[in-house]
Amino acid sequence: MKNRNLWRTIFALSALVTLIGLGFIAYNHFVFHQPFMNRTTKGLLSAFFLSLVMVAISLSKSNDKK
């Protein structure tokens, strides 16, 4: 697996985990009337944006561009 494909896979997995987590948080918000922006939501979003920055930096430094 090329380095570029690895980083794309990491980004896709990060986005998938974030969307699943946000789905659970939305469910808790509407069913159990819990606040939407809690520690878990902030943690999920910050982890996603951190991985987004990491992937963007790695892809910009990649030598196997097509």
N, C-alpha and C positions, 0 to 999 in steps of 0.2 A: 504494500500500500504506500503510495507516494505521500510525502509530507503534507501536500496541499489537500489531498483527500482525507487525511487523518484530521486535519483542523476543521474541515467541513463537517465531518462526522461528529466531532466534539461539539460543534456549534448546534447541529441538529438535535443531538441528545440533550443539550442544555435547554434548548427551546422547548423540547417535548416535556421534560421534567418540570419546567416553569409553567407551562400551560396546564399540565395535570394538577400541579399544586394550586394554581389560581382557580381551577375548577372546583377543587375541594373547598377553598376559601369562599368562593361565591356560594356554594351549597350551604356552608355554615352560616353565611350572612343572611341568606333568604329563609332558611328553614329554622335556624336557632336564634336569629336576630342578634348575631354578634357583629361587632364593628368590622368593616371590610379592611381598613388600613390598620392592621395590628403588627406585632413584631414579626409574625411569620410572613406576612405579605411583603414587608420591607426587606426581610432577609432573602426571600425568593427573588425579588426584583433586583436587589443589589448584587446577588450572586450571578444573575443572568447578565446584567450589564458589565460586571467584571469579566465574565467569560467572553462577552462580546468584544470588549477592548482587547483581551488577550488574543483572541482569534484574529482580529483585525490587524494587530501589530505583527503577528506571526505570518499572516498571509502577505502583508506588505513587504516583509523581508524575504519572502520565499524566492528561490532562484529558479524554480521550475515553472515559470509563467508561460502560458501558451498564447 
